[in-house]
């Protein structure tokens, strides 16, 4: 191994790309050794593969040791967190598909309007045969400069999800209603503010513990974690618009750029600078 390879092998590396077009799809290729994801969920589907090492991840209430050769199919809203499952870390390739993009692609493939959500019997599939196919499809999406090559890869990915991984369209989970929905709306409207639990209790009409428990049942996360996740989502929007990281941090209520960067990496798996380059 060359000296530079030995040095790189000891560091985390993540490349995230935003695909051109109206579907707002992102792809990630990463090698992680020290990365530790805090509990979070995505608005998008996560479709990908672990192609090296072992990823230790909590998802759907269970701890999973996900080895190389595993295909990942997480739904929007699946809360998960974790890190390396061994001293060698892990490598992953992920595709982030917004729900609107998934519905559009499914409607086109199935020849009918799809209004539900795509569900899978499991989040992780030990299928080395399919993992190799996902790697090829991811590589085309992540690296191909031609739009036609990327579009063909997307079609192949949807076919694989439906046929080989038993993906099925089910009715969408209803959005939270009532007082918890009001609390979520309040947090979303006050991303830059230091909202207290008392503020939320006044909205929900519940006690402190009741508010936390009800929020967790509705979102899978306690209020502070959900609020942080929405703030990071807004940082991504601002960075995509060309806003400098320091300005994005100030606009979303972080103490400084460093503070924002730590939380950004713990949720997205990459740095604000790398996200901007993508």
C-alpha positions, 0 to 999 in steps of 0.5 A: 500500500502506498503511504498516501493510501495508508493515510487515507485509510485512517480517515473518513471520506464522503462524496455527496452529489446532487443530481441535475434535474427536477427530482432532487435526488442525491447520491453518497459514496463514503468510507467511514471509520470514526463517523457516528450518526446521531438519531435522525430520520430522512424525508427521503428514501435511503436506497443503497448498499454496504460494500465494505466492513460492518455498519452497526446501526439501530433502525426500527427498534433493533440493533443491526450489524450490517455486513458488506453485501447488504442492500439498504432500503429505509423508508422516509421517517425511519429513525436510525443511528449508529457507527462502525461495527468493527475496527475497520469501519465500513463503506457505503453507497446511498441514493436519497430519493424524495417521496415526490420523486419516488411517486413520479418514478413509480407512476411511470413504471406502473402505468398508473397514478401512485399516491401511497408510499413504497414499503419493504419487509425489512430495512437491511437485506443480506443479498450479495447478488443484489448488492453488486447490482446496486453498486453498478446502478449507484456508480452510474447515478453517482458518476455518469455525466450523461443524463440518459445513463442516469435515467436508465440506472434509475429505471433499473433501480426501481425495477430491482426494488419492486421485483427482487426486494418485494417493495410494495405500494401501501397507503401513506402514513397519515401526518400527525394531527392536533396538538402535536402537529401544532407543536411541530409547525411551531418548531418548524417556524422557529428554526433559529430560536431556542425553543423551550419545552415549556413553549411546547407544553403551552401549545400541546396543553400537556405536561412536560413528560407527556409532551415528550412522549407524544412527540416521540410517538408521532415522529420517532424522536424527542422534540429537541432532536426533531428540531435539530433535524429540521434546522440541518435540513434548512442548512442544506437548503441554504447551502444549495442556494449558495449561502456561505456555511457561516451565514447558514449557521447564523440563519438557523440559530447555531452558535457558530459555523463549527457548532453547525458543522458538527451536527451537520456531519452527525446527521448527513455523514458529510461536512457542509463544505463537501455538501456545497461542492456536491 
